Amino acid sequence: MASTACFMIISKNDIPIYEAEVGTAPKKEEAAHQHQFILHAALDVVQDLAWTTSAMFLKAIDRFNDLVVSVYVTAGHILVLFFC
């Protein structure tokens, strides 16, 4: 079974710092854009949750089909988003 994971670091000004995809799924241009869309859509949820909780790890903040998006929020409000 092919699987993939996507990892992205976002600055506190919503500027992407780093992005990587790892896994065994075949690379498709369409899939790469879909992964970016999923993570950017999750940013809206993160921005609301980050100010209402003191937790640094927000597990399963968003879901898309069989993909689950989670995020770490650092003390400096740097976001480390990933899904698998």
N, CA, C and O atoms as CSV, one atom per row, in Angstrom:
chain,resi,resn,atom,element,x,y,z
A,1,MET,N,N,0.846,-1.183,0.000
A,1,MET,CA,C,0.000,0.000,0.000
A,1,MET,C,C,0.890,1.243,0.000
A,1,MET,O,O,1.815,1.354,0.804
A,2,ALA,N,N,0.608,2.149,-0.883
A,2,ALA,CA,C,1.379,3.384,-0.995
A,2,ALA,C,C,0.902,4.385,0.046
A,2,ALA,O,O,-0.298,4.549,0.265
A,3,SER,N,N,1.854,5.048,0.680
A,3,SER,CA,C,1.490,6.072,1.657
A,3,SER,C,C,2.454,7.238,1.519
A,3,SER,O,O,3.568,7.093,1.016
A,4,THR,N,N,2.010,8.367,1.968
A,4,THR,CA,C,2.835,9.560,1.908
A,4,THR,C,C,2.559,10.407,3.141
A,4,THR,O,O,1.495,10.303,3.751
A,5,ALA,N,N,3.507,11.232,3.496
A,5,ALA,CA,C,3.356,12.176,4.597
A,5,ALA,C,C,3.901,13.513,4.124
A,5,ALA,O,O,4.852,13.562,3.344
A,6,CYS,N,N,3.311,14.575,4.587
A,6,CYS,CA,C,3.738,15.914,4.215
A,6,CYS,C,C,4.045,16.688,5.492
A,6,CYS,O,O,3.340,16.554,6.493
A,7,PHE,N,N,5.093,17.492,5.450
A,7,PHE,CA,C,5.609,18.197,6.607
A,7,PHE,C,C,5.870,19.641,6.184
A,7,PHE,O,O,6.478,19.880,5.141
A,8,MET,N,N,5.415,20.601,6.984
A,8,MET,CA,C,5.595,22.002,6.622
A,8,MET,C,C,5.849,22.826,7.885
A,8,MET,O,O,5.202,22.620,8.912
A,9,ILE,N,N,6.792,23.755,7.795
A,9,ILE,CA,C,7.060,24.695,8.880
A,9,ILE,C,C,6.629,26.071,8.401
A,9,ILE,O,O,7.037,26.525,7.332
A,10,ILE,N,N,5.792,26.734,9.209
A,10,ILE,CA,C,5.228,28.041,8.856
A,10,ILE,C,C,5.664,29.058,9.907
A,10,ILE,O,O,5.566,28.792,11.105
A,11,SER,N,N,6.145,30.221,9.469
A,11,SER,CA,C,6.545,31.273,10.410
A,11,SER,C,C,5.315,31.925,11.028
A,11,SER,O,O,4.184,31.687,10.606
A,12,LYS,N,N,5.564,32.754,12.038
A,12,LYS,CA,C,4.435,33.398,12.708
A,12,LYS,C,C,3.720,34.400,11.807
A,12,LYS,O,O,2.615,34.837,12.129
A,13,ASN,N,N,4.334,34.771,10.681
A,13,ASN,CA,C,3.704,35.666,9.708
A,13,ASN,C,C,3.073,34.900,8.555
A,13,ASN,O,O,2.808,35.472,7.498
A,14,ASP,N,N,2.831,33.608,8.752
A,14,ASP,CA,C,2.219,32.719,7.752
A,14,ASP,C,C,3.060,32.587,6.482
A,14,ASP,O,O,2.514,32.447,5.388
A,15,ILE,N,N,4.365,32.631,6.622
A,15,ILE,CA,C,5.279,32.444,5.492
A,15,ILE,C,C,5.864,31.038,5.597
A,15,ILE,O,O,6.447,30.695,6.625
A,16,PRO,N,N,5.721,30.216,4.553
A,16,PRO,CA,C,6.300,28.868,4.597
A,16,PRO,C,C,7.827,28.933,4.665
A,16,PRO,O,O,8.465,29.613,3.862
A,17,ILE,N,N,8.400,28.222,5.628
A,17,ILE,CA,C,9.852,28.177,5.794
A,17,ILE,C,C,10.412,26.909,5.170
A,17,ILE,O,O,11.465,26.935,4.533
A,18,TYR,N,N,9.705,25.796,5.355
A,18,TYR,CA,C,10.198,24.511,4.878
A,18,TYR,C,C,9.005,23.624,4.527
A,18,TYR,O,O,7.965,23.671,5.184
A,19,GLU,N,N,9.174,22.817,3.483
A,19,GLU,CA,C,8.117,21.889,3.081
A,19,GLU,C,C,8.776,20.631,2.528
A,19,GLU,O,O,9.735,20.705,1.759
A,20,ALA,N,N,8.253,19.485,2.927
A,20,ALA,CA,C,8.793,18.215,2.436
A,20,ALA,C,C,7.686,17.177,2.366
A,20,ALA,O,O,6.755,17.180,3.172
A,21,GLU,N,N,7.806,16.289,1.387
A,21,GLU,CA,C,6.910,15.139,1.267
A,21,GLU,C,C,7.770,13.894,1.298
A,21,GLU,O,O,8.769,13.804,0.585
A,22,VAL,N,N,7.392,12.948,2.110
A,22,VAL,CA,C,8.120,11.685,2.209
A,22,VAL,C,C,7.128,10.539,2.091
A,22,VAL,O,O,5.969,10.659,2.489
A,23,GLY,N,N,7.590,9.445,1.548
A,23,GLY,CA,C,6.744,8.285,1.451
A,23,GLY,C,C,6.963,7.523,0.173
A,23,GLY,O,O,7.874,7.815,-0.602
A,24,THR,N,N,6.113,6.539,-0.034
A,24,THR,CA,C,6.263,5.646,-1.177
A,24,THR,C,C,5.222,5.860,-2.253
A,24,THR,O,O,5.208,5.147,-3.257
A,25,ALA,N,N,4.349,6.837,-2.056
A,25,ALA,CA,C,3.315,7.093,-3.062
A,25,ALA,C,C,3.946,7.691,-4.309
A,25,ALA,O,O,4.902,8.460,-4.207
A,26,PRO,N,N,3.430,7.351,-5.484
A,26,PRO,CA,C,3.978,7.937,-6.711
A,26,PRO,C,C,3.775,9.445,-6.723
A,26,PRO,O,O,2.729,9.942,-6.305
A,27,LYS,N,N,4.773,10.166,-7.201
A,27,LYS,CA,C,4.706,11.629,-7.256
A,27,LYS,C,C,3.844,12.070,-8.432
A,27,LYS,O,O,4.067,11.659,-9.571
A,28,LYS,N,N,2.880,12.892,-8.147
A,28,LYS,CA,C,2.033,13.486,-9.172
A,28,LYS,C,C,1.948,14.974,-8.884
A,28,LYS,O,O,1.890,15.389,-7.726
A,29,GLU,N,N,1.942,15.757,-9.915
A,29,GLU,CA,C,1.835,17.205,-9.751
A,29,GLU,C,C,0.529,17.558,-9.035
A,29,GLU,O,O,0.499,18.441,-8.178
A,30,GLU,N,N,-0.527,16.870,-9.391
A,30,GLU,CA,C,-1.837,17.116,-8.791
A,30,GLU,C,C,-1.827,16.824,-7.290
A,30,GLU,O,O,-2.417,17.570,-6.510
A,31,ALA,N,N,-1.167,15.751,-6.889
A,31,ALA,CA,C,-1.113,15.382,-5.475
A,31,ALA,C,C,-0.328,16.402,-4.670
A,31,ALA,O,O,-0.695,16.700,-3.534
A,32,ALA,N,N,0.736,16.939,-5.227
A,32,ALA,CA,C,1.535,17.942,-4.521
A,32,ALA,C,C,0.705,19.180,-4.211
A,32,ALA,O,O,0.780,19.723,-3.108
A,33,HIS,N,N,-0.075,19.621,-5.169
A,33,HIS,CA,C,-0.925,20.790,-4.932
A,33,HIS,C,C,-2.043,20.469,-3.955
A,33,HIS,O,O,-2.440,21.328,-3.167
A,34,GLN,N,N,-2.547,19.269,-3.993
A,34,GLN,CA,C,-3.591,18.867,-3.058
A,34,GLN,C,C,-3.049,18.860,-1.632
A,34,GLN,O,O,-3.747,19.283,-0.711
A,35,HIS,N,N,-1.834,18.393,-1.434
A,35,HIS,CA,C,-1.235,18.373,-0.104
A,35,HIS,C,C,-1.039,19.790,0.426
A,35,HIS,O,O,-1.290,20.048,1.603
A,36,GLN,N,N,-0.597,20.700,-0.420
A,36,GLN,CA,C,-0.448,22.095,-0.010
A,36,GLN,C,C,-1.804,22.686,0.378
A,36,GLN,O,O,-1.911,23.409,1.369
A,37,PHE,N,N,-2.824,22.378,-0.399
A,37,PHE,CA,C,-4.164,22.890,-0.116
A,37,PHE,C,C,-4.667,22.378,1.233
A,37,PHE,O,O,-5.256,23.138,2.002
A,38,ILE,N,N,-4.441,21.102,1.524
A,38,ILE,CA,C,-4.887,20.514,2.791
A,38,ILE,C,C,-4.218,21.212,3.964
A,38,ILE,O,O,-4.883,21.555,4.941
A,39,LEU,N,N,-2.908,21.426,3.880
A,39,LEU,CA,C,-2.190,22.063,4.984
A,39,LEU,C,C,-2.573,23.533,5.137
A,39,LEU,O,O,-2.702,24.019,6.260
A,40,HIS,N,N,-2.756,24.245,4.032
A,40,HIS,CA,C,-3.150,25.651,4.125
A,40,HIS,C,C,-4.572,25.799,4.661
A,40,HIS,O,O,-4.865,26.756,5.378
A,41,ALA,N,N,-5.448,24.871,4.326
A,41,ALA,CA,C,-6.809,24.903,4.870
A,41,ALA,C,C,-6.789,24.659,6.374
A,41,ALA,O,O,-7.604,25.219,7.106
A,42,ALA,N,N,-5.867,23.831,6.834
A,42,ALA,CA,C,-5.757,23.550,8.270
A,42,ALA,C,C,-5.230,24.749,9.048
A,42,ALA,O,O,-5.445,24.840,10.257
A,43,LEU,N,N,-4.538,25.677,8.372
A,43,LEU,CA,C,-4.016,26.863,9.056
A,43,LEU,C,C,-5.123,27.692,9.699
A,43,LEU,O,O,-4.916,28.266,10.768
A,44,ASP,N,N,-6.274,27.764,9.080
A,44,ASP,CA,C,-7.391,28.514,9.652
A,44,ASP,C,C,-7.808,27.924,10.994
A,44,ASP,O,O,-8.065,28.657,11.949
A,45,VAL,N,N,-7.874,26.616,11.060
A,45,VAL,CA,C,-8.246,25.935,12.303
A,45,VAL,C,C,-7.166,26.161,13.358
A,45,VAL,O,O,-7.474,26.417,14.522
A,46,VAL,N,N,-5.916,26.067,12.953
A,46,VAL,CA,C,-4.788,26.239,13.885
A,46,VAL,C,C,-4.793,27.634,14.479
A,46,VAL,O,O,-4.593,27.790,15.683
A,47,GLN,N,N,-5.016,28.645,13.663
A,47,GLN,CA,C,-4.997,30.019,14.165
A,47,GLN,C,C,-6.071,30.246,15.214
A,47,GLN,O,O,-5.859,31.022,16.146
A,48,ASP,N,N,-7.206,29.599,15.091
A,48,ASP,CA,C,-8.254,29.713,16.104
A,48,ASP,C,C,-7.885,28.944,17.368
A,48,ASP,O,O,-8.059,29.454,18.475
A,49,LEU,N,N,-7.383,27.734,17.215
A,49,LEU,CA,C,-7.060,26.898,18.371
A,49,LEU,C,C,-5.823,27.358,19.130
A,49,LEU,O,O,-5.765,27.200,20.349
A,50,ALA,N,N,-4.850,27.912,18.456
A,50,ALA,CA,C,-3.590,28.288,19.092
A,50,ALA,C,C,-3.787,29.324,20.201
A,50,ALA,O,O,-3.028,29.345,21.169
A,51,TRP,N,N,-4.786,30.167,20.066
A,51,TRP,CA,C,-5.018,31.211,21.065
A,51,TRP,C,C,-5.979,30.786,22.164
A,51,TRP,O,O,-6.114,31.487,23.167
A,52,THR,N,N,-6.653,29.643,21.992
A,52,THR,CA,C,-7.638,29.219,22.986
A,52,THR,C,C,-7.162,28.064,23.857
A,52,THR,O,O,-7.869,27.662,24.781
A,53,THR,N,N,-5.985,27.526,23.585
A,53,THR,CA,C,-5.472,26.422,24.374
A,53,THR,C,C,-4.004,26.657,24.705
A,53,THR,O,O,-3.295,27.364,23.988
A,54,SER,N,N,-3.565,26.056,25.798
A,54,SER,CA,C,-2.151,26.175,26.169
A,54,SER,C,C,-1.337,24.985,25.674
A,54,SER,O,O,-0.121,24.947,25.866
A,55,ALA,N,N,-1.986,24.020,25.045
A,55,ALA,CA,C,-1.295,22.838,24.531
A,55,ALA,C,C,-0.423,23.226,23.338
A,55,ALA,O,O,-0.813,24.053,22.514
A,56,MET,N,N,0.746,22.624,23.257
A,56,MET,CA,C,1.634,22.895,22.133
A,56,MET,C,C,1.422,21.905,21.002
A,56,MET,O,O,1.717,22.222,19.850
A,57,PHE,N,N,0.922,20.721,21.300
A,57,PHE,CA,C,0.641,19.723,20.273
A,57,PHE,C,C,-0.856,19.632,20.091
A,57,PHE,O,O,-1.576,19.267,21.020
A,58,LEU,N,N,-1.330,19.960,18.906
A,58,LEU,CA,C,-2.752,19.885,18.586
A,58,LEU,C,C,-2.941,18.685,17.663
A,58,LEU,O,O,-2.608,18.737,16.479
A,59,LYS,N,N,-3.471,17.621,18.214
A,59,LYS,CA,C,-3.600,16.363,17.483
A,59,LYS,C,C,-4.906,16.346,16.698
A,59,LYS,O,O,-5.957,16.731,17.212
A,60,ALA,N,N,-4.829,15.904,15.472
A,60,ALA,CA,C,-5.995,15.702,14.607
A,60,ALA,C,C,-6.868,16.953,14.515
A,60,ALA,O,O,-8.058,16.909,14.828
A,61,ILE,N,N,-6.278,18.055,14.088
A,61,ILE,CA,C,-7.047,19.296,13.976
A,61,ILE,C,C,-7.911,19.337,12.729
A,61,ILE,O,O,-8.903,20.065,12.679
A,62,ASP,N,N,-7.537,18.559,11.723
A,62,ASP,CA,C,-8.295,18.552,10.472
A,62,ASP,C,C,-8.147,17.187,9.817
A,62,ASP,O,O,-7.148,16.496,10.020
A,63,ARG,N,N,-9.138,16.806,9.035
A,63,ARG,CA,C,-9.112,15.528,8.324
A,63,ARG,C,C,-9.539,15.749,6.883
A,63,ARG,O,O,-10.409,16.566,6.583
A,64,PHE,N,N,-8.896,14.994,6.003
A,64,PHE,CA,C,-9.274,15.004,4.596
A,64,PHE,C,C,-9.143,13.575,4.097
A,64,PHE,O,O,-8.039,13.035,4.037
A,65,ASN,N,N,-10.251,12.968,3.743
A,65,ASN,CA,C,-10.292,11.547,3.371
A,65,ASN,C,C,-9.630,10.725,4.465
A,65,ASN,O,O,-10.109,10.719,5.599
A,66,ASP,N,N,-8.545,10.032,4.155
A,66,ASP,CA,C,-7.865,9.228,5.175
A,66,ASP,C,C,-6.657,9.929,5.770
A,66,ASP,O,O,-5.893,9.307,6.509
A,67,LEU,N,N,-6.461,11.213,5.468
A,67,LEU,CA,C,-5.323,11.978,5.973
A,67,LEU,C,C,-5.727,12.772,7.212
A,67,LEU,O,O,-6.795,13.383,7.252
A,68,VAL,N,N,-4.863,12.756,8.216
A,68,VAL,CA,C,-5.112,13.479,9.465
A,68,VAL,C,C,-4.012,14.522,9.637
A,68,VAL,O,O,-2.827,14.193,9.577
A,69,VAL,N,N,-4.400,15.776,9.850
A,69,VAL,CA,C,-3.448,16.877,10.013
A,69,VAL,C,C,-3.257,17.148,11.504
A,69,VAL,O,O,-4.226,17.302,12.247
A,70,SER,N,N,-2.001,17.204,11.926
A,70,SER,CA,C,-1.639,17.552,13.297
A,70,SER,C,C,-0.638,18.693,13.251
A,70,SER,O,O,-0.039,18.957,12.208
A,71,VAL,N,N,-0.454,19.375,14.384
A,71,VAL,CA,C,0.436,20.539,14.397
A,71,VAL,C,C,1.078,20.711,15.775
A,71,VAL,O,O,0.458,20.461,16.809
A,72,TYR,N,N,2.334,21.144,15.755
A,72,TYR,CA,C,3.012,21.630,16.949
A,72,TYR,C,C,3.069,23.145,16.833
A,72,TYR,O,O,3.392,23.676,15.770
A,73,VAL,N,N,2.756,23.844,17.918
A,73,VAL,CA,C,2.854,25.297,17.956
A,73,VAL,C,C,3.955,25.645,18.950
A,73,VAL,O,O,3.843,25.326,20.134
A,74,THR,N,N,5.011,26.291,18.485
A,74,THR,CA,C,6.110,26.635,19.389
A,74,THR,C,C,5.761,27.882,20.193
A,74,THR,O,O,4.765,28.553,19.920
A,75,ALA,N,N,6.592,28.183,21.186
A,75,ALA,CA,C,6.365,29.357,22.028
A,75,ALA,C,C,6.444,30.648,21.193
A,75,ALA,O,O,5.808,31.645,21.537
A,76,GLY,N,N,7.212,30.633,20.114
A,76,GLY,CA,C,7.325,31.791,19.238
A,76,GLY,C,C,6.288,31.796,18.123
A,76,GLY,O,O,6.406,32.569,17.171
A,77,HIS,N,N,5.277,30.946,18.231
A,77,HIS,CA,C,4.181,30.799,17.263
A,77,HIS,C,C,4.646,30.358,15.884
A,77,HIS,O,O,4.052,30.737,14.875
A,78,ILE,N,N,5.710,29.555,15.836
A,78,ILE,CA,C,6.092,28.867,14.616
A,78,ILE,C,C,5.260,27.598,14.559
A,78,ILE,O,O,5.140,26.897,15.564
A,79,LEU,N,N,4.695,27.294,13.429
A,79,LEU,CA,C,3.822,26.122,13.271
A,79,LEU,C,C,4.555,25.011,12.530
A,79,LEU,O,O,5.178,25.249,11.495
A,80,VAL,N,N,4.477,23.817,13.060
A,80,VAL,CA,C,5.027,22.638,12.416
A,80,VAL,C,C,3.837,21.729,12.102
A,80,VAL,O,O,3.355,21.001,12.969
A,81,LEU,N,N,3.371,21.781,10.853
A,81,LEU,CA,C,2.216,21.008,10.425
A,81,LEU,C,C,2.669,19.735,9.717
A,81,LEU,O,O,3.679,19.733,9.013
A,82,PHE,N,N,1.926,18.665,9.906
A,82,PHE,CA,C,2.202,17.443,9.191
A,82,PHE,C,C,0.936,16.617,9.075
A,82,PHE,O,O,0.027,16.717,9.898
A,83,PHE,N,N,0.898,15.811,8.048
A,83,PHE,CA,C,-0.201,14.855,7.933
A,83,PHE,C,C,0.329,13.556,7.380
A,83,PHE,O,O,1.342,13.501,6.682
A,84,CYS,N,N,-0.392,12.524,7.720
A,84,CYS,CA,C,-0.058,11.194,7.209
A,84,CYS,C,C,-1.316,10.347,7.193
A,84,CYS,O,O,-1.272,9.182,6.798
